[in-house]
Amino acid sequence: MVKKSLNFLIFMFIFSLYFFSFLMIYDTFRERKLVSLESDALDVFENEIKNQETNPTTEETGGGESGGIAYQSYTILGSIDIPKIGFSSIILKEFTYDAMNVGTIKSFGSELNEPGGFVIVGHNFRGRSLFMYNVHRLVGGDKIYITDTSGRQVEYTVYEVLRYVAPDDISSYTTYDGLHATLITCEDGGKTRIVVKASAQ
């Protein structure tokens, strides 16, 4: 009886090792795939902007999203860059869980870099790597750069960072005078949100 129990425990231990090894390999593979998708999408976006610069159209669109740029099953509206925390990503139109795995999404508001303000949402972690979580390190005066599909990049200056905001608090989903960007991501295991508010001149 003791020998059977010991054999069962050894089997369970070996099985657990294999199972957790498989999960770690799968998680690493998934994370690399998502990073590759995001990187490819950023390349597509940047190449499209370069093409517009070298082959300008006669009609001025003046910024915004202008329909977006098709990428696989997504629509790229722009890109976001936060030098202080080393964060760069695409901004997608689709408000879905899968889209948030690839990049950030615009969940509310005016077109990018247009008056009225907009909200950009993203996961805090992607696999085992930090994604948007480090926005909590931003302080007043830090810079956020948003580039839209016309190639216009606008510098937004952070003026407020809120922590532990309730998930049902929708006060950030509002309109503003002038150019305004709000970033939102989860913290505390998804129980609360980090909200970063920034404006541009």
Secondary structure, 3 states (H helix, E strand, C coil): CHHHHHHHHHHHHHHHHHHHHHHHHHHHHHHHHHHHHHHHHHHHHHHHHHHHHHCCCCCCCCCCCCCCEEECCEEEEEEEEEHHHCEEEEEECCCCHHHHHHCEEEEEECCCCCCCCEEEECCCEECCEECCHHHHHCCCCCEEEEEECCCCEEEEEEEEEEEEECCCCCCCCCCCCCEEEEEEEEEHHHCEEEEEEEEEC
